């Protein structure tokens, strides 16, 4: 029986954790965009000439802020999924190593 090479799995897990951190960072930036967009609306004043423009501008601003908020949540979920996958690999690696160690203990002729 050939012993598994843990460095191959470690590289994959490390890459997943690094990628998850990048997704988390981007989720924070997108969330900041949503916050800023929420504050870009313009108060409608008693100037009938510009009220239609302001109403449309404010609607676009609200839609943009809402989409950014949704994007931040989804981006955070992607980061969490990557961590879950890496954790699953970690657990499978520990389980396989434990079984392999037990097999080597029970059958000393296995290298």
URPENOR-V683747 format. One record per residue. N is the residue number from 0. RES is the residue in one small letter. D_LAST is the distance of its C-alpha to the last C-alpha in whole Angstrom. Layout:
((N RES D_LAST) (N RES D_LAST))
//
This chain:
((0 x 7) (1 x 8) (2 x 8) (3 x 12) (4 x 14) (5 x 16) (6 x 19) (7 x 20) (8 x 21) (9 x 22) (10 x 25) (11 x 26) (12 x 26) (13 x 28) (14 x 30) (15 x 31) (16 x 32) (17 x 34) (18 x 36) (19 x 37) (20 x 39) (21 x 41) (22 x 42) (23 x 43) (24 x 45) (25 x 46) (26 x 47) (27 x 49) (28 x 51) (29 x 52) (30 x 53) (31 x 55) (32 x 57) (33 x 58) (34 x 59) (35 x 61) (36 x 62) (37 x 64) (38 x 66) (39 x 67) (40 x 70) (41 x 74) (42 x 76) (43 x 79) (44 x 82) (45 x 86) (46 x 86) (47 x 86) (48 x 85) (49 x 82) (50 x 81) (51 x 79) (52 x 77) (53 x 76) (54 x 75) (55 x 73) (56 x 71) (57 x 70) (58 x 69) (59 x 67) (60 x 66) (61 x 65) (62 x 63) (63 x 61) (64 x 60) (65 x 59) (66 x 57) (67 x 55) (68 x 54) (69 x 53) (70 x 51) (71 x 50) (72 x 48) (73 x 47) (74 x 45) (75 x 44) (76 x 42) (77 x 40) (78 x 39) (79 x 38) (80 x 36) (81 x 34) (82 x 33) (83 x 32) (84 x 30) (85 x 28) (86 x 28) (87 x 27) (88 x 24) (89 x 23) (90 x 23) (91 x 21) (92 x 19) (93 x 19) (94 x 18) (95 x 15) (96 x 14) (97 x 15) (98 x 14) (99 x 10) (100 x 10) (101 x 12) (102 x 10) (103 x 7) (104 x 10) (105 x 12) (106 x 9) (107 x 7) (108 x 6) (109 x 4) (110 x 0))
//
